[in-house]
Amino acid sequence: QVQLVESGGGLVQAGGSLRLSCAASGRTFNSSPMGWFRQAPGKEREFVAAINWNGGITNYAVSVKGRFTISRDNAKNTVYLQMNSLKPEDTAVYYCAADEALGGLPGSSANEYDYWGQGTQVTVSS
């Protein structure tokens, strides 16, 4: 059974930092793109960042570019999201996603991803 388990969420003041982790089990995604999405209360799920299989290509939403960094450790089957200079508008549930296709570019559409984690809450206070 494939599982993506997020961790690292929490409550932080504006301007602070958090590092999210997403550990995959049940299969390896070392050759596939992975991404992060988020959903705030009353809003649709939106793209945050994505990374290709070897970390050589990354893709960011405009709202987080320059503040967030996505990375991966294929030896650990884990993807990370380093979030700096957090703002109250970053408050959301953050979801990890994995594409089962091999290779490919790190897309920004949720439809491109086949597996999803349960999410981790990030709350940024002003």
N, C-alpha and C positions, 0 to 999 in steps of 0.2 A: 504494500500500500504506500503510495507516494504521499509524503507530508512535507509541508513547508511551515516552519515554526519561527515566528518573529519574536524578538526580545529587544529590550533596551528602551522601551518607551517610558514615559513618566511625566512628571510636572516640572517645568523649568521656567525661570523668569525670562522675560524678553531680553535678547542679547546673549543668552546662554547657548549651550551646545548639548547635543545628545548624539549617541551613536547607536543606530539600529543594526541588528543582525538578523539574518534569515538563514536558518540551517535546513538543508534539504535531506530527506531520507527516503529510502524505498527505491530510488534510482539516482543516477548521477546526471547532473545538468552541465557537466564540464564542457560540453560542446554546443551549448545552447544559450541564447540570450536570456537574461533575467532582468526584472525591473521592480520598481516601487511605484505604487499608486497610493492615493489618500482620498478619504471621504470625510468631509465635515458635516455636522448636523444640518439636515435640510438641503444638502447639496449633492450633486452627482459625484461619482467616483472620478478622480482626475489623475492624469499622468504626472509623475514626479521626476523619475530618472530611470534610465535603462543602460545596460552594459552588454557588449557582445561576449562571445565565449572566452576570449583570452584577455579581456580588459582593454584591448587596443582601441575600441570605439565606444564612446559614451554619448548619451543623449539626455538633455535636461529640459524641463519646463522652464519657460522664461522667468517665471516667478521665483525659481530657486537657483538659477544659474549664478555661479559665483559665491553662493553660500553653502550649497550641499555638494557632497562628493560621493559618488557611487564607486564601489570597488568590489573585488571578489577574490576568494582564495579557493581555487579549484581543488587543492589537496584536502580542504575541509568541507567541500561542497557547500560553501557559505558565501552569501553576498552581504555587503554592508552598505549603510547609508550614514555618512557623517554629516550632521546638520549643525551648522554654525550660524551665528547671528540670527537666532530664531526670533520670529515675530508672532504676535497673537494670532494672526491670520494663518499661521502654519498649524494651528490646532486642528487635529483630525485623527481618525483612525488610519494608520499606515499599513498597507498590505504589500506583501511580497508576492511576486508572480514569476512563473517560469514557462518558457516556450519549449515544447517537446521537440520541435524541429531542430535539426542539426545545422550549425552555422547560422547564417542570417544576420541581419542588422538588428540593433536594439530598437524596436519599434515603440511608438507612443500610444498605440491603440490597445485598449484592454482586450479586444477581440483576438489579438495576436498571441495571447497567452493562454495556456491550457491548464495550468495548476496555480492555485491560490492558497495563501496562508489565511489564518483566522483573523489576523490583524493585531496591532498593538497601539494603544492609545498614547498620543502625544498631546500634551496640554501646555500651552505657553501663556503665562500670565503677564499682564501689562504692569 
